[in-house]
């Protein structure tokens, strides 16, 4: 979790899809033995902390940002897992 939070850092919100993809790919590369679900959970939790720390944004947009980020991270990790299983 700490490594995911450090990787996410203090992003400009919301994180666009290509940046979420890059974060997921980087995290997977750094932790190839970790279960993809654990990587996704850690990244999403790290991003959640960054989003909820921004008190100037209403909860509705925050939820949307979290859903979009989570979807992109999960899709990226699933695609990487499927690609590695085909080898």
RODRENMI-361690 format. One record per atom (N, C-alpha, C, O): atom name; x, y, z; residue in one letter; residue number from 1. Coordinates in steps of 0.02 Angstrom, whole numbers. Layout:
N
CA X Y Z a NUM
...
# end
This chain:
87
N 41 -59 0 x 1
CA 0 0 0 x 1
C 44 63 0 x 1
O 31 110 -38 x 1
N 95 63 41 x 2
CA 139 122 45 x 2
C 173 134 -22 x 2
O 181 192 -43 x 2
N 194 81 -56 x 3
CA 227 88 -121 x 3
C 178 114 -173 x 3
O 197 154 -216 x 3
N 116 92 -170 x 4
CA 66 116 -217 x 4
C 52 190 -205 x 4
O 47 229 -252 x 4
N 45 210 -142 x 5
CA 32 280 -126 x 5
C 90 324 -148 x 5
O 80 379 -172 x 5
N 151 298 -139 x 6
CA 210 336 -160 x 6
C 211 344 -236 x 6
O 228 397 -262 x 6
N 192 291 -272 x 7
CA 190 294 -345 x 7
C 136 343 -369 x 7
O 149 382 -415 x 7
N 78 341 -338 x 8
CA 24 388 -357 x 8
C 44 459 -339 x 8
O 32 505 -378 x 8
N 75 468 -282 x 9
CA 98 534 -261 x 9
C 41 583 -249 x 9
O -13 564 -225 x 9
N 53 645 -268 x 10
CA 1 697 -262 x 10
C -16 719 -334 x 10
O 10 768 -359 x 10
N -60 680 -366 x 11
CA -75 693 -437 x 11
C -118 754 -448 x 11
O -153 777 -404 x 11
N -115 778 -509 x 12
CA -163 828 -532 x 12
C -227 789 -546 x 12
O -227 741 -585 x 12
N -281 809 -515 x 13
CA -343 770 -519 x 13
C -389 798 -573 x 13
O -392 858 -584 x 13
N -426 754 -605 x 14
CA -423 682 -603 x 14
C -366 655 -646 x 14
O -344 689 -693 x 14
N -342 596 -630 x 15
CA -290 564 -671 x 15
C -323 539 -735 x 15
O -372 503 -732 x 15
N -295 557 -793 x 16
CA -323 532 -856 x 16
C -309 458 -866 x 16
O -264 430 -834 x 16
N -346 427 -911 x 17
CA -341 355 -923 x 17
C -271 332 -941 x 17
O -249 280 -918 x 17
N -236 370 -984 x 18
CA -169 349 -1004 x 18
C -121 350 -945 x 18
O -75 309 -942 x 18
N -130 396 -899 x 19
CA -88 398 -839 x 19
C -105 341 -792 x 19
O -60 313 -760 x 19
N -168 323 -786 x 20
CA -188 266 -745 x 20
C -158 202 -774 x 20
O -134 160 -737 x 20
N -158 197 -840 x 21
CA -127 139 -874 x 21
C -53 136 -857 x 21
O -27 83 -840 x 21
N -19 193 -862 x 22
CA 53 195 -848 x 22
C 68 176 -775 x 22
O 115 139 -762 x 22
N 28 201 -729 x 23
CA 37 184 -659 x 23
C 29 109 -647 x 23
O 69 78 -613 x 23
N -23 80 -676 x 24
CA -36 8 -668 x 24
C 21 -33 -699 x 24
O 43 -82 -669 x 24
N 43 -14 -758 x 25
CA 97 -50 -791 x 25
C 162 -44 -752 x 25
O 198 -94 -745 x 25
N 178 14 -728 x 26
CA 238 25 -688 x 26
C 236 -16 -624 x 26
O 285 -49 -606 x 26
N 179 -15 -591 x 27
CA 172 -52 -527 x 27
C 179 -127 -539 x 27
O 210 -162 -500 x 27
N 149 -152 -594 x 28
CA 154 -223 -611 x 28
C 227 -241 -626 x 28
O 250 -294 -606 x 28
N 261 -199 -663 x 29
CA 331 -211 -680 x 29
C 375 -214 -617 x 29
O 421 -255 -613 x 29
N 361 -171 -570 x 30
CA 401 -169 -508 x 30
C 385 -226 -461 x 30
O 426 -244 -419 x 30
N 325 -255 -468 x 31
CA 302 -308 -422 x 31
C 272 -366 -462 x 31
O 213 -379 -457 x 31
N 313 -399 -503 x 32
CA 286 -450 -548 x 32
C 257 -512 -514 x 32
O 217 -548 -543 x 32
N 277 -525 -452 x 33
CA 252 -584 -417 x 33
C 188 -571 -379 x 33
O 155 -618 -355 x 33
N 169 -508 -373 x 34
CA 108 -491 -335 x 34
C 46 -509 -377 x 34
O 47 -505 -438 x 34
N -6 -528 -342 x 35
CA -69 -543 -376 x 35
C -97 -478 -406 x 35
O -97 -426 -372 x 35
N -121 -481 -468 x 36
CA -148 -420 -499 x 36
C -203 -387 -458 x 36
O -208 -326 -456 x 36
N -244 -427 -425 x 37
CA -298 -398 -383 x 37
C -268 -357 -326 x 37
O -295 -305 -308 x 37
N -214 -382 -297 x 38
CA -181 -345 -242 x 38
C -151 -280 -267 x 38
O -153 -229 -234 x 38
N -121 -282 -327 x 39
CA -93 -222 -357 x 39
C -148 -171 -371 x 39
O -140 -112 -356 x 39
N -204 -194 -399 x 40
CA -260 -149 -414 x 40
C -287 -118 -350 x 40
O -298 -57 -347 x 40
N -297 -159 -299 x 41
CA -323 -133 -236 x 41
C -277 -81 -206 x 41
O -300 -30 -181 x 41
N -212 -94 -208 x 42
CA -165 -46 -180 x 42
C -165 20 -218 x 42
O -166 74 -188 x 42
N -165 17 -285 x 43
CA -166 78 -325 x 43
C -230 117 -315 x 43
O -229 178 -308 x 43
N -286 82 -316 x 44
CA -351 115 -307 x 44
C -355 147 -238 x 44
O -381 203 -231 x 44
N -331 113 -187 x 45
CA -332 141 -120 x 45
C -286 202 -115 x 45
O -304 252 -84 x 45
N -228 198 -147 x 46
CA -182 255 -147 x 46
C -213 315 -182 x 46
O -207 371 -159 x 46
N -247 303 -238 x 47
CA -280 357 -274 x 47
C -339 384 -234 x 47
O -351 444 -233 x 47
N -375 340 -201 x 48
CA -432 360 -160 x 48
C -409 410 -106 x 48
O -443 460 -93 x 48
N -352 396 -76 x 49
CA -326 441 -25 x 49
C -311 510 -54 x 49
O -325 561 -23 x 49
N -283 511 -115 x 50
CA -267 575 -147 x 50
C -331 613 -165 x 50
O -334 674 -158 x 50
N -381 577 -189 x 51
CA -444 609 -209 x 51
C -482 637 -149 x 51
O -504 695 -150 x 51
N -489 597 -97 x 52
CA -528 619 -39 x 52
C -492 673 1 x 52
O -524 708 41 x 52
N -427 680 -8 x 53
CA -391 733 26 x 53
C -406 801 -4 x 53
O -393 853 27 x 53
N -434 802 -64 x 54
CA -452 864 -98 x 54
C -522 885 -77 x 54
O -571 866 -108 x 54
N -526 923 -24 x 55
CA -591 942 5 x 55
C -629 993 -38 x 55
O -688 1005 -27 x 55
N -596 1021 -88 x 56
CA -629 1072 -130 x 56
C -674 1040 -183 x 56
O -709 1076 -219 x 56
N -672 974 -189 x 57
CA -712 939 -240 x 57
C -769 902 -205 x 57
O -758 868 -155 x 57
N -828 909 -233 x 58
CA -888 876 -206 x 58
C -881 800 -211 x 58
O -844 775 -253 x 58
N -917 763 -169 x 59
CA -913 689 -170 x 59
C -933 657 -237 x 59
O -903 607 -256 x 59
N -981 684 -272 x 60
CA -1003 653 -335 x 60
C -946 650 -387 x 60
O -934 596 -415 x 60
N -912 705 -401 x 61
CA -856 700 -448 x 61
C -800 655 -422 x 61
O -768 620 -460 x 61
N -789 656 -357 x 62
CA -738 612 -328 x 62
C -754 539 -343 x 62
O -710 500 -362 x 62
N -817 520 -334 x 63
CA -838 450 -349 x 63
C -825 433 -422 x 63
O -801 379 -438 x 63
N -842 479 -466 x 64
CA -830 468 -537 x 64
C -757 459 -553 x 64
O -738 415 -592 x 64
N -715 501 -523 x 65
CA -643 495 -534 x 65
C -617 427 -510 x 65
O -577 395 -544 x 65
N -641 406 -451 x 66
CA -620 342 -424 x 66
C -643 284 -468 x 66
O -605 237 -480 x 66
N -704 287 -492 x 67
CA -730 234 -535 x 67
C -691 230 -601 x 67
O -672 176 -623 x 67
N -678 287 -631 x 68
CA -641 288 -694 x 68
C -570 262 -684 x 68
O -546 221 -724 x 68
N -537 285 -632 x 69
CA -468 262 -618 x 69
C -468 188 -604 x 69
O -426 151 -632 x 69
N -513 165 -561 x 70
CA -516 94 -544 x 70
C -528 51 -605 x 70
O -497 -2 -613 x 70
N -574 71 -647 x 71
CA -588 33 -708 x 71
C -527 28 -753 x 71
O -511 -26 -779 x 71
N -492 83 -762 x 72
CA -433 84 -805 x 72
C -378 39 -776 x 72
O -346 2 -813 x 72
N -366 43 -711 x 73
CA -315 2 -679 x 73
C -332 -72 -685 x 73
O -289 -112 -703 x 73
N -393 -89 -670 x 74
CA -414 -159 -673 x 74
C -409 -185 -745 x 74
O -384 -241 -755 x 74
N -432 -148 -794 x 75
CA -427 -169 -863 x 75
C -355 -179 -885 x 75
O -339 -227 -920 x 75
N -312 -133 -865 x 76
CA -241 -138 -882 x 76
C -210 -201 -853 x 76
O -175 -238 -888 x 76
N -223 -214 -789 x 77
CA -194 -272 -757 x 77
C -223 -337 -784 x 77
O -187 -387 -791 x 77
N -287 -337 -800 x 78
CA -318 -397 -830 x 78
C -287 -411 -899 x 78
O -272 -468 -914 x 78
N -279 -360 -939 x 79
CA -250 -368 -1006 x 79
C -178 -394 -1001 x 79
O -157 -437 -1039 x 79
N -140 -367 -954 x 80
CA -71 -390 -945 x 80
C -68 -462 -922 x 80
O -26 -501 -945 x 80
N -114 -481 -878 x 81
CA -117 -551 -854 x 81
C -135 -598 -911 x 81
O -105 -651 -919 x 81
N -185 -579 -950 x 82
CA -206 -621 -1007 x 82
C -149 -628 -1057 x 82
O -138 -682 -1084 x 82
N -114 -574 -1071 x 83
CA -58 -575 -1119 x 83
C -2 -621 -1094 x 83
O 26 -659 -1133 x 83
N 13 -618 -1030 x 84
CA 67 -660 -1003 x 84
C 46 -733 -1000 x 84
O 89 -777 -1005 x 84
N -18 -747 -992 x 85
CA -42 -816 -990 x 85
C -41 -848 -1059 x 85
O -39 -910 -1065 x 85
N -42 -809 -1112 x 86
CA -42 -835 -1180 x 86
C 28 -855 -1202 x 86
O 36 -890 -1252 x 86
N 78 -833 -1166 x 87
CA 147 -849 -1185 x 87
C 167 -918 -1166 x 87
O 223 -938 -1178 x 87
# end
